[in-house]
Amino acid sequence: MNDKEINAMQVLGDKILLNIDQVSRLTGVRKSTLRYWEKTFNEFLQPNRTGSKRREYSFSDVEKIESIKKLLEEEHLTNQGVKLRLGAVSHSAASN
């Protein structure tokens, strides 16, 4: 995601919801991988579901996906390492 896309999404906040295809194109993460991450990191990544069970991702979901992608690809953490890191981030954010 480039800076312009990030700024536009921040302005819109969580008002706009994206489908899995849009999130896949935006983040560069395959749709099958997004579905896998939803199951693997379900404590952190829980997109909304429509009445027809389609996924709807908010801006905060996209930020989480970008974080997971970075931790896996750039920092080479395991799934367990990602869970620990995301858990530490969410605990420190909750205590502030």
N, C-alpha and C positions, 0 to 999 in steps of 0.2 A: 504494500500500500504506500502511495507517495504522500507527501505532506499535504497536498491540496485535497486529496480524498479524505485524509484524516481530519483536517480542519472542517470540511463540509459535513462529515458525520458528527463531529463534536457539536456543531451548531444545531444540527437536527436532533441530537440526543437520542433518547430511546423512543421517540415518537414514530420513527420509521422502522418497520420490520422487513428483513430481507429473507428471501427463500434460500434453500440450500444451494441452488445453482448460482445465485448471485454471490453468496458468501464464498463459494468455491472459486469463482472467477476473481473476486476481490482479493482473496488471501493466497491464492495459488495452491490451495489444499484440495485434493480430490474429494468428491462427494462421499465415496466409500470410506475414506479416512475420517471425514467429519463424523459420519455415523459411528465409526469405531471409537473415536475419541469421546463421543457423547456417552457411550457405554463405559469406556475405561475411566474417564474423568468425570463421572456423573455427579460427584460432590461439587464440582466447579462449573461444569458446562451443562446447562439444562435449557435448551431453547424452548420457547413457547410452542404449543401445538394447536392447530386449528381444529375445528369440528371434524374435518376429514383427515385428521392426524398428520397434516403437513407441518414441517418444521418452520418456525419463524424466528429468525435471529435478530437480537437487538444489537446496538452498538457495543454494549458491554460484553455480549457474547463474542462479537468479532474481536474485541480486545483480548479476551481470554484465549481465543483460537490463535491469535498472533503470539501470545505469550507461550502457549504450549508448543507451537511450531518453533519458536526461537530456542526454547529449552531443549527440545529434542534434536534439532538440526545444528544449532550453533554451539550449544553447551554440551551436547552429546549425553544428556541425562537419560536414564532408563525411565520407563513409565512410573516406577516407584519413586524415582528421584524427582520427577515432575510433580507427582502428588505431594511429596514432602515439601518441595519448594513452594507450590501453590498454597499448600496448607499454612506454611509459615507466613506467606504474604497475606492471606486472608485473616490469620490470627493477629498479625501486627496491625492490620487496617482496622480490625474490630476493637482493638484495645486503645486506639487513638481517639 
